[in-house]
Amino acid sequence: MYDEIKYWYLRDHKLFSVLSFSQIKQLCIITCFKKAKKGEIIYFSSTDVPRIFLLKTGNIKIVSVDEDGSETIKDIIQKGDLFGELDLVNDMNSNEHAVAITNEVSICSFMLSDFENLLLQNPNLALSYTKFVGLKMKKVKNNYSNLISKDARTRLIEFIKDWAEKEGLKKDNSYTIENYLTQADIAQVICTSRQTATQLLNDLENEGLIHYNRKELIISDISKFK
């Protein structure tokens, strides 16, 4: 039963759709599967056994800690995303970890060395993985460009739009998003202070563009949300 769960979790992911039934079964042998609860730390990037992780359900945040102990959210990982040593290099100096931010989080993981061997054995998977990482790097580049060229309000609006398109429930021009982020989380994601993020969210709500509370965020009309 345990192997069947791993099989379907992998087979359902677009990255591994290029593999045959037998190849997926082989992959299950090297796959670790676990569940996590809200607030639980998933991994540390400085581990002696580097891994690549696949988020099957739920959401997590990637947190970076500086020398003073201050935390910064580097990314919000959503269903279907890969995270960990995506460049296939273990950075022992990196001080990052992942934290579950929703109640139901399930993850598959592979040891970096096993995954490298799998890519060598399966050219189609290697090509699929290269495209996946390329899109991931493009997203990082776009995020950096936004930070240096756009104001905090624009960054917030674009973040909420992207969040809605990925996870929101659409009805006509309205989107409803299950809210699992605190105002402090949102502030870190768009690289501004918590006070600024709170004020911007209040401004958007006062303008009738959103309705925001701890449980959900509703975009009243996506065509007017700018």
N, C-alpha and C positions, 0 to 999 in steps of 0.2 A: 504493500500500500504506500509506504514511504517513497519508494522509487517511482511509483506511478504519479505521485504528486509532483516530484521533481521533473518527471518527463513532461507533464502537461504544462508546467510553469515555463519550461524552456521552449517547448514546441510552439507555444503561443506567442513567443517573442519574434518580431520581424527579423532581428539579427540572425537568429538560428533557423529561420525558415528555409535556408539554402541547404540544410543538412538532411540526410535521409533518416529513416526510423532507426537503423542500426547505429548511425553516428550519434544521434541524440542519446541513445541508450549508453553508448560509450562515454559520452559527456556526463551523464548522470553519475557515473562511477567516481568522477573527480569533483563532483559538485557538493558543496556544503549548503544546507538549507536551514534557515532559522527564522524565528519570529521575534519581534521586539515590541515593547510597549512604549507609550509616550514618555519622553524624557530619558529613555535608555540610550547610552552611548553605543554605537554600532562598531566602530573600529578606530584605531589610531594609525595615521599614515606612516609612523616611524616603527611599525611592527617589524620584527625580524623575519616574519613570513608574509611577504607582500601578497595582496590579493586584489582581484577585480570583482566588483560587486554588481549585481543586477537587482534593481528594486522592482518587485513584482506587484506589491500592493502598498498603499499608504504613501506617506511623504516624509522626507528627512531633510535636515539642513546640514551643510558642510560648514564647520566652524574653524576659523584660524585663530590661534592664540599667539600674541606677541610676547616679547621679553618681559613686559610689565604685567602680563596676565590678562590683558584686555582681549575680549573676544570680538571677532568680526565674522558676519555671515558671508561666505564667499559664493554660495549657490544654494538654491532650493531644488532638491532632486524629486522628480515626480515619477509616477508609475511608468515603467518601461525604460527608465534611464539607467545607464551604467555609471559607476563612479569608482574611485580608488586609483590604482596605478594605470590609468588609461594609456599613458605614453610608453607602457611596458618597461619603465625604469623606476626602481624603488628609491625614493628620495628620503634618506635617513634623517636629513636635517629639517624636513618639513614638520611643522607642529600643527597638524590638523586632525579633526575627528568629526564623525557624523553623529547626529542626534535625531532620534525619532520624534516627529512633531505631530503625529496623529496616533490614534489608539491602536489601529491595526496595521502593522508593518511586517511584511514578509520579504525575505531577501535570499537570493542564491549567490554563492561566491565560488571563485576558482583561485587556486594558488597561481601566482603569476607564471611560474615555470611550466605548470601543466597547460595553462592557456596558450603560452608561446608555442609549445609542442603541437597543440591542437591546430593552431593557425598554420603551422608548417605542413601539417598533414592534409589540410583542407583549404586549397586556394580560393574557393568560392567564399568561404567564411572569412578568410583574410581580407578579401576585397570588400565584403560587406562591412567588416569591422573598420577598415580604413575609411570608408565613406561615413560611417557612424561617427568616428572620432573627428573627421574633417568638419562635419556639421557642428559638433560640440565646440571645436576650436573657433569656428566662425561665430558662434553665439558669444563666446568669451570676448572675442575681438569687438563685436558689436556693442557688448555691454561696456567695455572700456571706452569705446568711442562716445557712447552716450554720456558717460561720466564727465568727460572733458568738454563736451560740446552742448549739452542740454541742461536746463535748470531743473531744480528738484521737483517742481510740479509736473513738468513734462516727463521726467523719469518715472514718477509715481504713476501717472496715467498710462504710460506704455507698459509698465510692469503689471498693472491691474488688467489691461487689455489682454496681454499675453497669458496671464493667469486664467482669465475668463475663457479664452479660446481653447486652452488646454484642458481645463477642468470644470468650467461653468456649465450650468444647465440652461440651454437657450430656449426662450419662448418669444416669438416674434423678434423684436429688437432688444429685448431685455435678457440679461444674464444673471443667474443666481449662483454664487460660489460659496461652497462650504468654507468657512473661515477658520483655518488652523494656525494662523500667524498672529502674533501679538503686534501692537504698534511698534514696539522696540525691534521686533524681527523685520518689519517692513522698512523701518528707518535704516537698519543696517544693510538691507538688500539694495536700497536706492542710494546708499552712502550719504545720509544726512542725519541730523540729530533727531531724537525721539520727539522733542518739542515741535520741530519743523514738520515732521511726518504727521503728528497729531493735528496741527493747525491746517495742513493741506487736506487731510481727510475731512475735517470739519468744514472747510471751505467748499469742497466738492459736494458734501451733503447739503449744506446751506443753499447751494446753487441748484439743488434738485437733480444732480447727476448720479449720485449714488445713495444707497442706504447702507450704513455700516454698523455692525455690532459684533459681539464676541463670537456669535454663531455663524453669521453669514454676511456676505457683501453682495449687494444687488446693484447692477448697473441698469438704471432706468431705461435708457435708450442709447445703445452703442453708437448710433449715428451722430449723436450730439455730445458724446463723451470725448472732449478734447479741450 
